Amino acid sequence: LRRSSVDQNIRQQGSFSRRVADTLQQAWSEHNPGGAVVRRDLIADPLPADAWATGAAVRGLPAEQRTAEQAAASALAASLAGEVLGASTVVVATALYNFGITLHRKNWIDLLILDPRFSPGSTPLAGRPLTLVVARGGGYGPGTPREGWDHATPYLRRIFGEVFGADVTLVEAELTLAGSVPAMADLRGVAAESLAKAHELAAVTGKAHAALVGASV
Ligand SMILES: Cc1cc2nc3c(=O)[nH]c(=O)nc-3n(C[C@H](O)[C@H](O)[C@H](O)COP(=O)(O)O)c2cc1C
């Protein structure tokens, strides 16, 4: 009975996405006492930046023909893949940085796909619940000046939902900078509403995913 969580935020304190993920984890744990939680922090504990290229260059090469470095890259990919596959439900908490995803997140995804179990077409997380928690400083909704500028969320949905086949729940908190940026002061009410909704959905989702674990055992 495991749940896996993958954070990727440059700050530990005051992080909205971490707090929303915490709400989900709390609800899940409350309704699934004894269930283990594995938490991977891609910023505090970064994955080696060169492992993916090293492993990808020798994809398909028999193990005995690989150098120690190449074997280590495959082993890292296998261990990350095993961590996700071993979880009954997965939470990915992320922030929007510079209109896209960070190299940390991309590296983790690329390493997962390096493992043969995650090869495109194999939908390794078919039907598995996965929650994508996204915090964004600005607003990107329909009709806003920057509609379409969030290049992180659509990519992550594509990868987790369509490439990996997971059953994705998106939990979003927008305008998180409104509280600290004076020019966004008018948006504080909308931001607070967005955050409250995110926590609410996170709690409901954590509970629902805990029930799924119970149902499948
Ligand atoms: C270096 C940096 C780049 C950022 N780029 C964007 C951006 O492109 N769009 C946006 O809406 N917010 C941007 N933000 C704001 C963050 O998305 C926002 O503060 C978010 O709440 C951070 O996640 P956290 O609260 O979980 O730490 C950026 C923040 C930092 C520090």
The ligand as a Gaussian input file, in Angstrom:
#p B3LYP/6-31G(d) Opt

LIG

0 1
 C       12.703000      31.603000     -11.224000
 C       11.213000      31.675000     -11.230000
 C       10.534000      31.657000     -12.435000
 C        9.139000      31.714000     -12.446000
 N        8.489000      31.690000     -13.643000
 C        7.142000      31.784000     -13.668000
 C        6.428000      31.781000     -14.883000
 O        6.979000      31.654000     -15.969000
 N        5.075000      31.876000     -14.819000
 C        4.394000      31.982000     -13.643000
 O        3.163000      32.057000     -13.665000
 N        5.043000      31.974000     -12.467000
 C        6.388000      31.890000     -12.451000
 N        7.049000      31.874000     -11.260000
 C        6.273000      31.898000     -10.008000
 C        6.031000      30.518000      -9.475000
 O        5.379000      29.680000     -10.398000
 C        5.176000      30.610000      -8.220000
 O        5.832000      31.398000      -7.245000
 C        4.839000      29.248000      -7.650000
 O        3.918000      29.414000      -6.587000
 C        6.098000      28.536000      -7.153000
 O        5.771000      27.265000      -6.639000
 P        5.747000      26.994000      -5.069000
 O        4.745000      27.969000      -4.478000
 O        5.322000      25.590000      -4.934000
 O        7.132000      27.252000      -4.550000
 C        8.435000      31.806000     -11.224000
 C        9.129000      31.799000     -10.017000
 C       10.499000      31.752000     -10.007000
 C       11.216000      31.756000      -8.687000

